[in-house]
């Protein structure tokens, strides 16, 4: 999504190297997608529709 839109920013973090972020965001599995700094969250590989639904819920 970030490659397609300037309105989306994405970062990938290696959890074994950034434990402070693991604790801050409560990462319990990978992938772990945080939306708007924790306002929404999707854990695991999910269908695109599930991710979009969570994004829409957060921005509504």
C-alpha positions in Angstrom: 0.0 0.0 0.0 2.8 2.4 0.8 4.3 1.9 -2.6 1.0 2.9 -4.2 0.0 5.9 -2.0 1.9 8.8 -0.5 -0.8 8.7 2.3 0.6 5.4 3.6 3.9 5.0 5.4 5.3 1.6 6.1 8.3 0.4 8.2 9.6 -3.1 8.7 11.4 -3.9 11.9 13.4 -6.9 12.9 11.9 -7.7 16.3 15.0 -9.4 17.6 17.0 -6.2 17.1 14.4 -3.7 18.4 13.0 -5.2 21.6 11.9 -1.8 22.9 9.4 -1.6 19.9 8.3 -5.2 20.6 7.4 -4.2 24.1 5.9 -0.8 23.1 3.5 -2.3 20.6 3.0 -5.7 22.3 4.1 -7.7 19.3 3.0 -11.3 19.8 3.5 -12.7 16.3 4.6 -11.8 12.8 3.6 -10.1 10.7 2.1 -7.7 13.2 0.7 -4.6 11.6 0.1 -1.5 13.7 -2.2 1.1 12.2 -1.9 4.7 13.2 0.6 4.0 16.0 -1.6 1.4 17.7 -5.1 2.6 17.0 -5.6 -0.5 15.0 -3.8 -3.8 14.7 -3.7 -6.9 12.6 -1.6 -9.9 13.7 -0.7 -12.6 11.3 -1.0 -13.0 7.5 -4.6 -12.1 6.8 -6.6 -11.6 3.6 -6.4 -8.1 2.1 -10.1 -7.5 2.9 -9.4 -8.1 6.6 -6.6 -5.6 6.6 -8.6 -3.0 4.7 -11.6 -3.4 7.1 -9.3 -2.7 10.1 -7.8 0.4 8.4 -11.3 1.7 7.6 -12.4 1.1 11.2 -9.5 3.1 12.5 -9.9 6.1 10.2 -13.7 6.3 10.4 
